[in-house]
């Protein structure tokens, strides 16, 4: 299987892509020479990780009959100071809201995502340090 994405230059430094029928525009900030028409490509790496593992975790928890009131995935990325600017470490914070959430099931869902299902985690883990934390907000 292969995925293919085409980014088409639109204007100045903005590019547009169609991903699964959804248009995505990436651009630089105005300070960086762009028109701020969309997110920066590097930050999409953080979103890719959050989305991949978040989908896994909530699907696994639903199968376990554990449904939190709310669930947020926060990804922090540490960048190098010199060029090329790249991430050296990412931390994934799984933040659940709800009463009497079973920590062992939350940990199991997170571990299954990180170790078995999330392809983005697998690629990033080979490239940099990847940490995680589970938070429960009642």
PAVOVEX-33004 format. One record per residue: x negated, y negated, z of N, C-alpha, C in turn; residue in one letter; residue number from 1. Coordinates in Angstrom, 3 decimals, always signed. Atoms other than C-alpha are relative to their C-alpha. Layout:
BEGIN
        nu        nv        nw       cau       cav       caw        cu        cv        cw  rest   nr
         X         Y         Z         X         Y         Z         X         Y         Z     a  NUM
...
***
This chain:
BEGIN
        nu        nv        nw       cau       cav       caw        cu        cv        cw  rest   nr
    -0.844    +1.171    +0.000    +0.000    +0.000    +0.000    -0.894    -1.241    +0.000     x    1
    +0.751    +1.246    +0.075    -1.176    -3.538    -0.702    +0.969    -1.164    +0.113     x    2
    -0.753    +1.255    -0.048    +0.168    -6.976    +0.194    -0.745    -1.021    -0.840     x    3
    +0.600    +1.047    +0.820    -0.447    -9.856    -2.210    +0.739    -1.305    +0.271     x    4
    -0.558    +1.332    -0.210    +0.104   -13.540    -1.475    -0.670    -0.952    -0.983     x    5
    +0.544    +1.028    +0.885    -0.311   -16.349    -4.003    +0.308    -1.362    +0.609     x    6
    -0.161    +1.376    -0.466    -0.879   -19.906    -2.739    -0.209    -0.907    -1.204     x    7
    +0.075    +0.922    +1.140    -0.189   -22.589    -5.341    -0.244    -1.419    +0.490     x    8
    +0.334    +1.372    -0.345    -1.744   -26.029    -5.114    +1.153    -0.894    -0.399     x    9
    -1.138    +0.874    +0.259    +1.016   -28.636    -4.849    -0.426    -1.452    -0.198     x   10
    +0.348    +1.411    +0.047    -0.462   -32.042    -4.118    -1.112    -0.260    +1.012     x   11
    +1.090    +0.360    -0.896    -3.567   -33.547    -2.542    -0.703    +1.280    +0.468     x   12
    +0.584    -1.256    -0.459    -4.671   -30.590    -0.349    +1.077    +0.968    +0.514     x   13
    -1.101    -0.865    -0.426    -1.244   -28.973    +0.218    +0.151    +1.185    -0.955     x   14
    -0.248    -1.223    +0.763    -0.549   -25.406    -0.936    +1.316    +0.607    +0.448     x   15
    -1.285    -0.631    -0.320    +2.723   -23.493    -1.104    -0.036    +1.467    -0.398     x   16
    -0.093    -1.417    +0.267    +3.425   -19.795    -0.953    +1.424    +0.461    +0.251     x   17
    -1.285    -0.642    -0.257    +6.502   -17.603    -1.097    -0.304    +1.332    +0.665     x   18
    +0.245    -1.230    -0.751    +6.397   -14.899    +1.554    +1.349    +0.607    +0.342     x   19
    -1.268    -0.708    -0.253    +9.309   -12.453    +1.551    +1.211    -0.908    -0.210     x   20
    -1.116    +0.890    +0.294   +11.557   -15.127    +0.055    +0.028    -1.271    +0.839     x   21
    +0.082    +1.189    -0.850   +10.473   -17.806    +2.551    -1.162    -0.857    -0.467     x   22
    +1.055    +0.903    +0.440    +8.517   -20.842    +1.396    -0.848    -0.432    +1.194     x   23
    +0.938    +0.436    -1.025    +5.432   -21.707    +3.399    -0.949    -1.000    -0.641     x   24
    +0.934    +1.033    +0.453    +3.456   -24.907    +2.918    -1.074    -0.147    +1.058     x   25
    +1.115    +0.298    -0.892    +0.016   -25.336    +4.447    -0.657    -1.282    -0.490     x   26
    +0.591    +1.285    +0.344    -1.736   -28.681    +4.561    -0.963    -0.393    +1.111     x   27
    +0.882    +0.578    -1.008    -4.376   -30.657    +6.401    +0.725    -1.166    +0.662     x   28
    -0.556    +1.169    -0.677    -3.574   -33.379    +8.910    -0.355    -1.250    -0.817     x   29
    +0.320    +1.253    +0.686    -3.587   -36.977    +7.711    -1.439    -0.414    +0.305     x   30
    +1.380    +0.325    -0.378    -6.833   -37.481    +9.643    -0.997    +0.871    -0.765     x   31
    +0.862    -0.932    +0.713    -8.252   -34.465    +7.779    +0.101    -0.107    -1.511     x   32
    -0.086    +0.222    +1.438    -7.346   -35.808    +4.334    +1.258    +0.538    -0.654     x   33
    -1.246    -0.537    +0.550    -3.926   -34.188    +3.918    +1.175    -0.922    +0.248     x   34
    -1.226    +0.758    -0.223    -0.332   -35.338    +4.162    +0.851    +0.603    +1.119     x   35
    -0.691    -0.633    -1.118    +0.682   -33.139    +7.123    +1.354    +0.587    -0.416     x   36
    -1.242    -0.582    +0.520    +3.300   -31.299    +5.034    +0.296    +1.383    +0.577     x   37
    -0.189    -1.322    -0.568    +2.828   -28.026    +6.897    -1.089    +0.296    +1.005     x   38
    +1.002    -0.351    -1.006    +0.800   -26.191    +9.517    -1.373    +0.225    -0.614     x   39
    +1.357    -0.297    +0.425    -2.949   -25.709    +9.335    -0.145    +1.520    -0.117     x   40
    +0.136    -1.443    +0.213    -3.942   -22.283    +8.003    -0.575    +0.759    +1.200     x   41
    +0.633    -0.726    -1.102    -6.140   -21.364   +10.975    +0.993    +0.274    +1.120     x   42
    -0.990    -0.201    -1.061    -3.274   -21.841   +13.459    +1.011    +1.080    -0.371     x   43
    -0.892    -1.086    +0.413    -1.208   -19.415   +11.382    -0.547    +1.351    +0.460     x   44
    +0.574    -1.227    -0.546    -3.636   -16.761   +12.612    +0.561    +0.278    +1.393     x   45
    -0.578    -0.146    -1.333    -2.325   -17.390   +16.127    +1.460    +0.424    -0.104     x   46
    -1.412    -0.358    +0.204    +1.275   -17.231   +14.893    +0.156    +1.427    -0.488     x   47
    -0.069    -1.373    +0.509    +0.600   -13.990   +13.033    -0.141    +0.997    +1.142     x   48
    +0.192    -0.885    -1.140    -0.670   -12.375   +16.215    +1.215    -0.033    +0.922     x   49
    -1.161    +0.124    -0.891    +2.199   -13.726   +18.339    +1.222    +0.699    -0.590     x   50
    -1.157    -0.617    +0.638    +4.809   -12.607   +15.831    -0.104    +1.507    -0.078     x   51
    +0.206    -1.444    +0.146    +3.338    -9.163   +15.242    +0.213    +0.720    +1.327     x   52
    -0.105    -0.681    -1.287    +2.967    -8.217   +18.889    +1.343    -0.273    +0.666     x   53
    -1.306    +0.321    -0.582    +6.165   -10.008   +19.931    +1.104    +0.897    -0.534     x   54
    -0.995    -0.895    +0.611    +8.274    -7.996   +17.479    -0.153    +1.407    +0.566     x   55
    +0.247    -1.331    -0.561    +6.637    -4.773   +18.680    +0.551    +0.114    +1.414     x   56
    -0.341    -0.078    -1.424    +7.138    -5.516   +22.364    +1.504    -0.030    +0.209     x   57
    -1.446    +0.090    -0.234   +10.792    -6.539   +22.136    +0.709    +1.237    -0.553     x   58
    -0.601    -1.231    +0.526   +11.623    -3.517   +19.936    -0.201    +1.166    +0.963     x   59
    +0.301    -1.075    -0.952    +9.915    -1.167   +22.409    +0.845    -0.163    +1.265     x   60
    -0.784    +0.238    -1.211   +11.627    -2.796   +25.395    +1.480    +0.308    -0.218     x   61
    -1.407    -0.320    +0.289   +15.047    -2.510   +23.729    +0.233    +1.508    +0.033     x   62
    -0.118    -1.461    -0.058   +14.440    +1.227   +23.294    -0.052    +0.505    +1.434     x   63
    +0.085    -0.358    -1.412   +13.574    +1.361   +27.001    +1.192    -0.539    +0.795     x   64
    -1.167    +0.621    -0.620   +16.844    -0.486   +27.719    -0.383    -1.098    +0.997     x   65
    +0.443    +1.152    -0.777   +14.948    -3.453   +29.156    +0.101    -1.220    -0.908     x   66
    -0.172    +1.198    +0.820   +16.147    -6.779   +27.765    -0.134    -1.227    +0.908     x   67
    +0.189    +1.196    -0.834   +14.726    -9.933   +29.364    +0.953    -1.120    -0.418     x   68
    -0.809    +1.181    +0.329   +16.690   -13.191   +29.521    -0.659    -0.777    -1.137     x   69
    +0.764    +0.644    +1.065   +13.953   -14.755   +27.423    -1.398    +0.606    -0.025     x   70
    +1.323    -0.581    +0.207   +10.566   -13.757   +26.063    -0.782    -0.922    -0.912     x   71
    +0.886    +0.851    +0.785    +7.751   -15.978   +24.835    -1.360    +0.666    -0.122     x   72
    +1.369    -0.471    +0.209    +4.415   -14.990   +23.345    -0.839    -1.249    -0.269     x   73
    +0.876    +1.167    +0.109    +1.742   -17.642   +23.831    -1.389    +0.515    -0.362     x   74
    +1.339    -0.423    +0.394    -1.578   -17.251   +22.030    -0.929    -1.204    +0.063     x   75
    +1.028    +1.029    -0.108    -4.612   -19.313   +22.963    -1.217    +0.463    -0.783     x   76
    +1.179    -0.355    +0.784    -7.561   -19.362   +20.562    -1.153    -0.933    +0.299     x   77
    +1.207    +0.793    -0.254   -11.076   -20.521   +21.457    -0.795    -0.124    -1.293     x   78
    +0.727    +0.282    +1.242   -12.867   -22.175   +18.519    -1.470    -0.309    +0.258     x   79
    +1.400    +0.399    -0.047   -16.564   -22.559   +17.844    -0.077    -1.518    -0.126     x   80
    +0.173    +1.444    +0.117   -17.953   -26.078   +17.997    -0.561    -0.399    -1.357     x   81
    +0.608    +0.319    +1.285   -19.889   -25.892   +14.728    +0.690    +0.725    -1.148     x   82
    -0.588    -0.593    +1.204   -18.918   -25.022   +11.182    -0.690    +1.293    -0.384     x   83
    -1.442    +0.029    +0.217   -17.471   -22.791   +10.064    +0.734    +0.140    +1.335     x   84
    -0.807    -0.093    -1.211   -14.899   -23.388   +12.796    +0.770    +1.304    -0.054     x   85
    -0.671    -1.291    -0.013   -13.681   -19.938   +13.757    +0.344    +0.370    +1.437     x   86
    -0.388    -0.463    -1.322   -11.978   -18.230   +16.644    -1.010    +1.035    +0.502     x   87
    +0.910    -0.954    -0.631   -14.304   -16.406   +19.029    +0.725    +0.857    +1.025     x   88
    -0.773    -0.709    -1.015   -11.642   -15.306   +21.492    +1.456    -0.437    -0.100     x   89
    -1.416    +0.313    -0.092    -7.863   -15.099   +21.680    +0.563    +0.652    +1.245     x   90
    -0.704    -0.541    -1.168    -5.672   -14.596   +24.716    +1.485    -0.033    -0.304     x   91
    -1.437    -0.116    +0.217    -2.101   -13.363   +24.374    +0.680    +0.036    +1.361     x   92
    -0.758    +0.060    -1.247    +0.241   -14.322   +27.200    +1.442    +0.396    -0.320     x   93
    -1.360    -0.497    +0.167    +3.476   -12.343   +27.312    +0.803    -0.528    +1.185     x   94
    -0.746    +0.642    -1.086    +5.926   -14.445   +29.318    +1.470    +0.416    -0.065     x   95
    -1.362    -0.514    -0.081    +9.167   -12.770   +30.339    +0.766    -0.759    +1.064     x   96
    -0.871    +0.599    -1.005   +12.102   -14.342   +32.154    +1.109    +0.992    +0.277     x   97
    -1.077    -0.896    -0.387   +14.553   -12.238   +34.079    -0.180    +0.497    +1.413     x   98
    +0.023    -0.546    -1.362   +15.397   -10.575   +37.367    -0.238    +1.497    -0.059     x   99
    +0.249    -1.433    -0.162   +14.127    -7.169   +38.419    -0.549    +0.662    -1.268     x  100
    +0.613    -0.593    +1.183   +12.094    -6.625   +35.258    -1.059    +1.012    +0.450     x  101
    +0.950    -1.029    -0.427   +10.130    -3.353   +35.627    -1.380    -0.214    -0.631     x  102
    +1.350    +0.310    +0.484    +6.443    -4.272   +35.347    -0.613    +1.171    -0.753     x  103
    +0.612    -1.154    +0.675    +5.449    -0.713   +34.379    +0.508    +0.134    -1.436     x  104
    -0.527    -0.071    +1.372    +7.738    -0.849   +31.330    -0.509    -1.157    -0.845     x  105
    +0.570    +1.136    +0.722    +6.522    -4.313   +30.358    -1.441    +0.312    -0.409     x  106
    +1.391    -0.354    +0.294    +2.920    -3.111   +30.592    -0.084    +1.077    -1.075     x  107
    -0.012    -1.079    +1.002    +3.732    +0.022   +28.588    +0.291    -0.558    -1.387     x  108
    -0.353    +0.596    +1.294    +5.366    -2.018   +25.805    -1.149    -0.834    -0.562     x  109
    +1.127    +0.829    +0.431    +2.456    -4.475   +25.661    -1.162    +0.885    -0.447     x  110
    +1.104    -0.889    +0.358    -0.128    -1.675   +25.637    +0.266    +0.749    -1.302     x  111
    -0.326    -0.689    +1.255    +1.686    +0.234   +22.879    -0.174    -0.937    -1.191     x  112
    +0.160    +0.964    +1.087    +1.800    -2.899   +20.754    -1.472    -0.230    -0.297     x  113
    +1.403    +0.340    +0.192    -1.849    -3.763   +21.297    -0.838    +1.174    -0.496     x  114
    +0.859    -1.146    +0.298    -3.267    -0.261   +20.985    +0.480    +0.868    -1.151     x  115
    -0.517    -0.925    +1.004    -0.975    +1.458   +18.489    +0.691    -0.669    -1.181     x  116
    -0.888    +0.485    +1.050    +1.417    -0.708   +16.491    -0.402    -1.301    -0.694     x  117
    +0.241    +1.320    +0.594    +0.245    -4.299   +15.922    -1.285    -0.018    -0.827     x  118
    +1.140    +0.031    +0.906    -2.011    -4.389   +12.870    -0.809    -1.276    +0.106     x  119
    +0.730    +1.257    -0.156    -2.899    -8.025   +13.476    -0.927    +0.105    +1.210     x  120
    +0.859    -0.211    -1.186    -4.188    -7.164   +16.970    -1.199    +0.866    -0.345     x  121
    +1.082    -0.927    +0.352    -6.240    -4.319   +15.506    -1.097    -0.708    -0.791     x  122
    +0.991    +0.726    +0.810    -7.947    -6.567   +12.943    -0.741    -1.019    +0.858     x  123
    +0.629    +1.038    -0.820    -8.568    -9.387   +15.406    -0.923    +0.604    +1.050     x  124
    +0.814    -0.650    -1.030    -9.914    -7.012   +18.069    -1.368    +0.386    -0.562     x  125
    +1.281    -0.323    +0.634   -12.608    -5.939   +15.588    -0.854    -1.244    -0.242     x  126
    +0.710    +1.228    +0.348   -13.543    -9.581   +14.951    -0.368    -0.875    +1.193     x  127
    +0.216    +0.897    -1.139   -13.423   -11.185   +18.401    +0.538    +0.632    +1.274     x  128
    -0.549    -0.438    -1.288   -12.597   -10.775   +22.067    +1.498    -0.300    +0.024     x  129
    -1.454    +0.135    -0.056    -8.871   -10.253   +22.620    +0.456    +0.401    +1.392     x  130
    -0.479    -0.244    -1.363    -7.361   -10.552   +26.114    +1.512    -0.177    +0.042     x  131
    -1.435    +0.197    -0.165    -3.809   -10.427   +27.396    +0.359    -0.151    +1.465     x  132
    -0.529    +0.205    -1.340    -1.730   -11.333   +30.417    +1.507    +0.107    -0.083     x  133
    -1.455    -0.065    -0.085    +1.830   -10.577   +31.454    +0.445    -0.912    +1.139     x  134
    -0.577    +0.901    -1.021    +3.807   -13.247   +33.302    +1.503    +0.243    +0.075     x  135
    -1.456    -0.098    -0.192    +7.274   -12.906   +34.786    +0.464    -1.264    +0.692     x  136
    -0.607    +1.189    -0.561    +9.331   -16.006   +35.434    +1.424    +0.374    +0.406     x  137
    -1.351    -0.372    -0.449   +12.437   -15.448   +37.568    +0.903    -1.210    +0.065     x  138
***
